[in-house]
Amino acid sequence: MAKKAFLSVVIGSIIAGLTGLFVKNISAPATSIAFVRTGLPTIILAIWMVSRNIHFFRGNYPRMLIASCLNAIRMYLFLVAFIYTSITQAVIMLFTWPIFVNILSSVWLKEKIHVHQILILFLSFFGIIIIYSEQPFSLDNNDFIGMSAGIVSAIFYATSFIIYKTEIDNYHRNEVIFYQNFIGALVFLPFFIYNRPFPGISDLSLMGGYAILMGIVIFNFFFFGLKYLKASQVSLIAYIEILSAVTVGVLFMDDHISPQVLIGGLFIITSISLLKYLKK
């Protein structure tokens, strides 16, 4: 089962690397994209739950709804990151989430952080500083806005990640995905209705494909792996998404990888790899 779980996370991570390609080709506002991305999986999985006679709110559902609220905020910031900056910069910023998982685990789960872990965390933050160094501190700078949105999104994702890990054994992975999207669907619905211009057929098709592929398919792979592997293992394997996303950005979106992004990205990837290795 461990091998299947490993392959599941690998496949899901490779597919997830296509996210930027979808978002960059959709002209609708982030809030409209966020509604379709969360609303379509919610509807599909609600039908699945009814067909299986599964109650919508069972178990520790208040905690799952809190995670769903966090995911709604995370989703908006996630899309803003891809819209405002390059795929490469966005995905590197978003993949700082394992750093925050370690920090939050020490506070929330009372896990002890050793001196070497603190030094490695400083190394990763230094990588972030290097990437930011080529951008002026200005809200008029799209790259600065996109990268900042990516960092904050990573914090919210890390928090919800811990919640889902503590509850994953109590739910089917489709239920977890339902909870993950439920609040977002409610929050972003008014924006989808009132945003103008209304998305055209092309945008709606792309958003629908994005919602099903990224909202249901990859998270089925991801949560299957999370159920049978350690959280640290999953977060390390998921770094394949960076390679997938960067490849997509370079090949299809003409992304330019500056020396600062390359060096800073290597600092972040290396630090988190060391962090996971030393925790074993």
DARAUR-V340324 format. One record per residue. SS is DSSP state (alpha for helix, beta for strand, coil for the rest). OMEGA is omega in whole degrees, 0 to 359 (999 if undefined). D_FIRST is the distance of its C-alpha to the first C-alpha in Angstrom with 1 decimal. Layout:
((SS & OMEGA & D_FIRST) (SS & OMEGA & D_FIRST))
This chain:
((coil & 180 & 0.0) (alpha & 179 & 3.8) (alpha & 178 & 5.4) (alpha & 179 & 5.1) (alpha & 179 & 6.1) (alpha & 180 & 8.6) (alpha & 179 & 10.0) (alpha & 179 & 10.3) (alpha & 179 & 12.5) (alpha & 181 & 14.3) (alpha & 179 & 15.3) (alpha & 181 & 16.4) (alpha & 178 & 18.3) (alpha & 179 & 20.1) (alpha & 181 & 21.2) (alpha & 178 & 22.3) (coil & 178 & 24.6) (coil & 184 & 26.7) (alpha & 183 & 27.8) (alpha & 180 & 31.0) (alpha & 176 & 32.0) (alpha & 187 & 32.0) (alpha & 182 & 33.8) (alpha & 182 & 36.4) (coil & 176 & 37.4) (coil & 184 & 37.9) (coil & 182 & 41.4) (coil & 178 & 40.9) (coil & 182 & 41.1) (alpha & 182 & 37.9) (alpha & 177 & 38.4) (alpha & 177 & 38.5) (alpha & 182 & 35.3) (alpha & 179 & 33.7) (alpha & 181 & 34.7) (alpha & 181 & 33.3) (alpha & 180 & 30.1) (alpha & 185 & 29.6) (alpha & 182 & 31.7) (alpha & 176 & 30.1) (alpha & 179 & 26.5) (alpha & 181 & 28.1) (alpha & 182 & 30.0) (alpha & 182 & 27.3) (alpha & 174 & 24.8) (alpha & 177 & 27.8) (alpha & 178 & 28.5) (alpha & 181 & 24.8) (alpha & 177 & 25.1) (alpha & 181 & 28.5) (alpha & 179 & 27.2) (coil & 182 & 24.6) (coil & 178 & 27.3) (coil & 179 & 25.5) (coil & 183 & 28.1) (coil & 182 & 28.4) (coil & 180 & 29.2) (coil & 180 & 27.4) (coil & 181 & 25.9) (coil & 186 & 26.7) (alpha & 176 & 27.9) (alpha & 178 & 30.6) (alpha & 179 & 28.2) (alpha & 177 & 26.2) (alpha & 175 & 29.5) (alpha & 177 & 30.5) (alpha & 179 & 27.4) (alpha & 176 & 28.3) (alpha & 178 & 31.8) (alpha & 181 & 30.6) (alpha & 178 & 28.5) (alpha & 178 & 31.6) (alpha & 180 & 33.6) (alpha & 182 & 30.8) (alpha & 180 & 30.6) (alpha & 180 & 34.4) (alpha & 178 & 34.5) (alpha & 180 & 31.5) (alpha & 177 & 33.6) (alpha & 180 & 36.7) (alpha & 182 & 35.2) (alpha & 181 & 34.4) (alpha & 188 & 37.8) (alpha & 182 & 39.9) (coil & 183 & 38.6) (coil & 179 & 36.9) (alpha & 182 & 33.2) (alpha & 181 & 32.8) (alpha & 181 & 34.6) (alpha & 185 & 32.9) (alpha & 178 & 29.3) (alpha & 178 & 30.2) (alpha & 181 & 31.7) (alpha & 182 & 28.9) (coil & 167 & 26.4) (coil & 186 & 28.3) (alpha & 177 & 26.2) (alpha & 176 & 24.1) (alpha & 183 & 27.6) (alpha & 174 & 28.4) (alpha & 180 & 25.2) (alpha & 180 & 26.2) (alpha & 181 & 29.7) (alpha & 179 & 29.0) (alpha & 180 & 26.5) (alpha & 181 & 29.5) (alpha & 187 & 31.7) (alpha & 184 & 29.6) (coil & 178 & 27.1) (coil & 177 & 29.6) (coil & 183 & 27.4) (coil & 176 & 29.7) (coil & 181 & 30.3) (coil & 183 & 31.7) (alpha & 182 & 34.5) (alpha & 178 & 32.5) (alpha & 179 & 30.2) (alpha & 179 & 33.4) (alpha & 179 & 34.8) (alpha & 177 & 31.7) (alpha & 176 & 32.0) (alpha & 178 & 35.6) (alpha & 180 & 34.7) (alpha & 178 & 32.5) (alpha & 176 & 35.3) (alpha & 176 & 37.7) (alpha & 178 & 35.7) (alpha & 180 & 36.2) (alpha & 179 & 39.9) (alpha & 180 & 40.2) (alpha & 179 & 38.8) (alpha & 188 & 41.1) (coil & 181 & 44.0) (coil & 181 & 44.8) (coil & 176 & 45.1) (coil & 179 & 48.2) (coil & 184 & 47.8) (coil & 177 & 48.9) (coil & 175 & 47.7) (coil & 181 & 49.4) (coil & 184 & 46.9) (alpha & 180 & 44.0) (alpha & 179 & 41.7) (alpha & 179 & 42.4) (alpha & 182 & 41.6) (alpha & 181 & 38.4) (alpha & 178 & 37.1) (alpha & 177 & 38.1) (alpha & 179 & 36.4) (alpha & 179 & 33.2) (alpha & 182 & 33.5) (alpha & 177 & 34.2) (alpha & 179 & 31.4) (alpha & 179 & 29.0) (alpha & 179 & 30.4) (alpha & 179 & 29.8) (alpha & 179 & 26.3) (alpha & 180 & 25.5) (alpha & 179 & 27.0) (alpha & 179 & 25.1) (alpha & 180 & 21.8) (alpha & 180 & 22.5) (alpha & 181 & 23.3) (alpha & 179 & 20.2) (alpha & 181 & 18.0) (alpha & 184 & 20.1) (alpha & 189 & 19.8) (alpha & 181 & 16.3) (alpha & 184 & 15.3) (alpha & 184 & 18.5) (coil & 168 & 18.2) (coil & 184 & 16.4) (alpha & 176 & 15.8) (alpha & 176 & 18.7) (alpha & 179 & 20.9) (alpha & 179 & 20.2) (alpha & 177 & 21.2) (alpha & 179 & 24.2) (alpha & 182 & 25.3) (alpha & 186 & 24.8) (alpha & 191 & 27.3) (alpha & 183 & 29.7) (alpha & 178 & 32.3) (alpha & 179 & 32.4) (alpha & 180 & 33.3) (alpha & 184 & 36.2) (alpha & 186 & 37.4) (alpha & 180 & 37.6) (alpha & 180 & 39.0) (alpha & 179 & 42.6) (alpha & 180 & 42.3) (alpha & 181 & 41.0) (alpha & 188 & 44.0) (alpha & 178 & 46.7) (coil & 178 & 45.6) (coil & 0 & 48.0) (coil & 179 & 48.0) (coil & 182 & 45.4) (coil & 177 & 42.6) (coil & 182 & 43.5) (alpha & 181 & 41.6) (alpha & 179 & 40.1) (alpha & 180 & 38.8) (alpha & 179 & 37.5) (alpha & 179 & 35.6) (alpha & 180 & 34.0) (alpha & 179 & 33.3) (alpha & 177 & 31.7) (alpha & 179 & 29.5) (alpha & 182 & 28.6) (alpha & 181 & 27.9) (alpha & 183 & 25.5) (alpha & 185 & 23.7) (alpha & 183 & 23.5) (alpha & 182 & 23.7) (alpha & 187 & 21.2) (alpha & 185 & 19.1) (alpha & 180 & 18.2) (alpha & 170 & 17.6) (alpha & 175 & 15.2) (alpha & 186 & 13.1) (alpha & 183 & 14.1) (alpha & 173 & 13.6) (alpha & 178 & 10.1) (alpha & 181 & 9.3) (alpha & 181 & 11.8) (alpha & 186 & 10.3) (alpha & 179 & 7.3) (coil & 175 & 9.4) (coil & 180 & 13.0) (alpha & 180 & 15.7) (alpha & 179 & 17.3) (alpha & 181 & 14.4) (alpha & 182 & 14.2) (alpha & 179 & 18.0) (alpha & 179 & 18.2) (alpha & 183 & 15.9) (coil & 179 & 17.9) (coil & 173 & 21.0) (alpha & 179 & 20.4) (alpha & 179 & 22.1) (alpha & 179 & 25.3) (alpha & 179 & 25.4) (alpha & 182 & 24.8) (alpha & 180 & 27.4) (alpha & 178 & 30.0) (alpha & 178 & 29.8) (alpha & 181 & 30.4) (alpha & 181 & 33.2) (alpha & 185 & 35.0) (alpha & 189 & 34.7) (alpha & 183 & 35.5) (coil & 178 & 37.2) (coil & 177 & 39.2) (coil & 176 & 37.9) (coil & 180 & 39.8) (coil & 181 & 38.0) (coil & 177 & 40.7) (alpha & 180 & 40.9) (alpha & 179 & 40.3) (alpha & 181 & 37.1) (alpha & 182 & 35.8) (alpha & 179 & 36.8) (alpha & 178 & 35.7) (alpha & 178 & 32.4) (alpha & 176 & 31.7) (alpha & 183 & 32.8) (alpha & 181 & 30.3) (alpha & 180 & 27.3) (alpha & 183 & 28.3) (alpha & 182 & 28.9) (alpha & 175 & 25.6) (alpha & 177 & 23.7) (alpha & 181 & 25.9) (alpha & 180 & 25.2) (alpha & 181 & 21.5) (alpha & 183 & 21.9) (alpha & 179 & 24.5) (alpha & 184 & 22.5) (coil & 999 & 19.9))
